[in-house]
């Protein structure tokens, strides 16, 4: 199944959205999806599994997950004990520091998560208490919408980002996650190969040959663990690369499509619009405006 674009209707001057203590049921969960916004997910109650980029994580109360923009992810709540979670969505511009010259990056925790490909953040008890207090305060402001509520939301969100940015880089964050044992090593390697080079990694035949398993078995296990078939996953990674090139270069659309492994413009436009809701040219113009 092709990953979808999570819909947002954000004010460009205040690109922030809060979903407070939402109950997550399997039948209501989004399929594999990506979005440009950064996301913080805090688990209040329940159990489940999170697939983020290349890793599977168990979810439990007190867990906090960081999902950088343009990261493929999907939640799998437990049927017997559904997840109750709070999600914060925001654009990078929302998190800009008040004093740009200060040696502080509000998105440092996301940078580390992306670099280390480890998206669950272990929270000391004091930080967990502070994060929960900030979430409760944001929920009150979000629902009351009293004068100055947006400023209050921004302050509370900045406090959460500050708490996360001040966390030491622990041994757990620096080492491979124990959740990786949920996936066979050949799937982990395939995910790394696709992430490193979504164009040159090949398709199902090449990846299964590299893993020394049959294409059928590779396809079944890959979809079971990621929720996506190999082709859709590779295409999603290629489209993420295309979005980056559209913003970072002045190359024409056809050149970018070819660089990202799409041999036909019609196919590229169709897949890009299906993922983002707009054409590549419109995406470039909107994001650079």
Buried (B, 14 or more C-beta within 10 A) or exposed (E): EBBBBBEEEBEEEBBBBBBBBBEBEEEEBBEBBBBBBBBBBBBBBBBBBBBBBBBBBBBEBBBBBBBBBBBBBBBBBBEEEBBBBBBBBBBBEBBEBEEEEEEBBBBBBBEBBBEBBBBBBBBEEEBBEBBBEBBBBBBBBBEEEEEEBBEBBBBBBBBBBBBBBEBEEEEEBEEEBEBBEBBBEBBBBBBEBBBEEBBEBBEBEBBBEBBEBEBEEBBEBBBEBBBBBBEBBBBBBBBBBBBEBBEEEEEEBEEBBBBBBBEEEEEBBEBBBBBBEBBBEEBBEEEEE
